[in-house]
């Protein structure tokens, strides 16, 4: 997982961009009342091949047109989200490890259950065979 995180970081490049229009001010969630200070706005940048590109990205609410921002691009010059931070990387690695441990534990439990069921099935068959031999003797009348 650590290699995946490093590869993810290597595939992204910070590129300077300029806001094309004013960004609206932050919005407030009507249900929870939480204020979001980042909004979507249009930006323009020049990719590594000299092509001028325009797209929408998340910027700080209330920013004016002409404000310099940093955007992240992939190898083809398309906008991507920024690389994950150390906290998110640690969380992903921890969750991956916990998931692998849980999967291993479940595999062991499933194997144990399979062995137990086979042993019980074999014992039931043996018990049935023994009962077929002994059972008729119990049904006799004695005088």
C-alpha positions in Angstrom: 0.0 0.0 0.0 2.9 2.3 0.7 4.1 1.8 -2.8 0.7 2.7 -4.2 0.7 5.9 -2.2 4.2 6.8 -3.4 3.1 6.0 -7.0 0.0 8.2 -6.6 2.1 11.1 -5.4 4.6 10.7 -8.3 1.9 10.8 -10.9 0.7 14.3 -9.9 2.3 17.6 -10.6 1.5 21.0 -9.1 0.9 23.6 -11.8 0.3 27.3 -11.3 -3.2 28.5 -12.6 -5.2 31.7 -12.7 -8.9 31.9 -11.8 -10.9 32.9 -14.9 -13.9 34.3 -12.9 -14.8 35.3 -9.4 -15.6 32.3 -7.1 -18.8 32.5 -5.2 -18.6 32.8 -1.4 -18.7 29.7 0.7 -22.0 27.9 1.1 -23.8 26.7 4.2 -25.5 23.3 4.4 -29.2 24.0 5.1 -29.6 20.8 7.1 -26.6 20.8 9.3 -25.6 24.5 9.2 -22.0 23.6 8.3 -20.2 26.3 6.3 -18.1 25.1 3.3 -15.3 27.5 2.5 -14.3 25.8 -0.8 -16.3 26.1 -4.0 -15.9 25.1 -7.6 -14.6 27.7 -10.0 -13.0 27.9 -13.5 -9.2 28.2 -13.8 -6.8 28.4 -16.6 -3.2 26.9 -16.8 -0.6 25.9 -19.3 0.3 22.3 -19.4 3.9 20.9 -19.9 3.3 20.8 -23.7 2.5 24.5 -23.8 -1.3 23.9 -24.3 -3.5 26.4 -22.5 -6.3 24.5 -20.7 -9.4 25.6 -18.8 -11.3 23.5 -16.3 -13.2 23.7 -13.0 -11.5 22.9 -9.7 -12.1 23.5 -6.0 -10.9 26.9 -4.8 -11.3 29.0 -1.6 -14.8 30.7 -1.7 -14.9 34.4 -2.5 -11.6 34.4 -4.4 -11.5 37.0 -7.2 -10.8 36.5 -10.9 -7.1 36.7 -11.6 -6.1 35.1 -8.3 -3.2 32.6 -8.6 -4.0 29.1 -7.4 -2.1 25.8 -7.6 -3.8 22.9 -9.4 -2.6 19.3 -9.7 -2.4 17.6 -13.1 -1.6 14.1 -14.3 1.0 13.2 -17.0 -1.5 14.2 -19.7 -2.1 17.6 -18.3 -5.7 16.9 -17.0 -6.8 18.1 -13.6 -6.7 15.6 -10.8 -7.1 15.9 -7.1 -4.0 16.7 -5.0 -1.9 13.9 -3.6 -3.1 12.4 -0.3 -1.5 13.7 2.8 0.5 11.8 5.4 -2.6 11.3 7.7 -4.8 9.9 4.9 -1.9 7.7 3.7 -1.4 6.3 7.2 -5.2 5.7 7.5 -5.3 3.9 4.2 -2.3 1.8 5.1 -3.8 1.0 8.6 -7.2 0.1 7.1 -5.5 -2.1 4.4 -3.5 -3.9 7.1 -6.6 -4.4 9.3 -8.5 -5.7 6.3 -5.8 -8.1 5.5 -5.7 -9.3 9.1 -9.4 -9.7 9.2 -9.5 -11.6 6.0 -6.7 -13.9 7.2 -8.6 -14.6 10.5 -11.8 -15.3 8.6 -9.9 -17.7 6.3 -8.6 -19.6 9.4 -12.0 -19.7 10.9 -13.6 -21.0 7.7 -10.9 -23.7 7.4 -11.5 -24.8 11.0 -15.3 -24.9 10.4 -14.7 -27.0 7.3 -12.5 -29.5 9.2 -15.1 -29.6 12.1 -18.0 -30.3 9.7 -16.1 -33.1 8.0 -15.1 -34.7 11.3 -18.8 -34.5 12.5 -20.1 -36.0 9.2 -17.6 -38.9 9.5 -18.6 -39.5 13.1 -22.3 -39.4 12.2 -21.7 -42.0 9.5 -19.7 -44.2 11.9 -22.4 -43.9 14.6 -25.1 -44.8 12.0 -23.1 -47.9 11.0 -22.7 -49.0 14.6 -26.4 -48.4 15.4 -27.3 -50.5 12.4 -25.4 -53.4 14.2 -26.5 -52.8 17.7 -30.0 -51.3 17.2 -31.8 -54.6 16.2 -30.6 -56.2 19.5 -32.4 -53.7 21.6 -35.7 -54.4 19.9 -35.8 -58.1 21.0 -38.2 -59.2 23.7 -36.8 -61.1 26.6 -38.7 -63.5 28.7 
